[in-house]
Amino acid sequence: MTAPQPLHERLLDFEAARHAPYRKEALIRPTFACSAPRYYQQLSAIITPGPALAASLAYDPTTTTRLLRLQEARRAARAARTLTTD
């Protein structure tokens, strides 16, 4: 019997599959037994600097780097919205 796959590996494998957005939301609950917001919290946790990020980079550097780029783009977009003056 094989050991269960760690959560960060399962999350990265799921993200690497690049599901269509409408399909991805429908697959989260049956795959991870959690809501979509909880899934995204867990995904964010594995790309937060620290041991989880190191493990994610070691397992799948391409997907982890893509997720980091997307996170930074969202952060920059939020910052641009908050800095605009009317």
N, C-alpha and C positions, 0 to 999 in steps of 0.2 A: 504494500500500500504506500502511495506517495503522500508526502506532507502537503497540506493545503498551501496554495500559492499566497504569499503575503499580499495584503490589501494594496500596497503601492504598485505592485506588479500587475494586479488585476485592473486597477484604474488606468494604468498606462497602456495596457493591452487594449482596453476598451476604447481609449482615446485614439490609439494608433489605427484602429479600424476605420476611423473617419466616417461615422454614420451620418446620414442626412439629418439635419437638426430636428425635423418632426419625428423621425424614426428614433433618434437617440433618446429623446424624452420618454418615449414609450418603452424603451428597453431598460432604462435605469432601474425602475422598481423591481422587475422580475430578476434582473441580473445581480443587483446589490442589496435587495431587500431594504431599500430606504427611499425617501422622497428625493426629487430632483434637487431641491435646495441643500439637503444633507449631502448628496453626492458631490455637489460643487464645493461645499465646505471641506470635504475630505480631499478633493482634488487640489484645492488651494493649499491645504496643509502639507501635501507632499512636494510642493514646489516653493515652500517657505524656507529661507536659508536655515540650515542646520543639518542634523543627521538624516532627516527624511529626504531632503533635497540631494544629499550626497548619494543616498541609496537609489534614488530615482535616476540620477545621472549615470550611475554605474549600470543600472539595469537597461535603460533605454534613453541614451543621450539625445537622440533626434527628437523624439516626442516630448521629452522634458524641456528641451530648448525651445521648441515650438510653443509649448504652453507658457513658458516664461515670457516669450515675445508677445503673445496674445495678452497676457496679464499686464505687461508694461504698456501696451497700446491702449488697453481699457483705462489704466491708471492715468495716462497722459490725456486721454479724451475727457475724463472726469475733471482733471485739473484745468484743462482749457475751458470747460464750461463754467467752472467756478470763478475763473479769473476774468471773465468777460465783464465789461461795464456797460450799463445801459444808458 
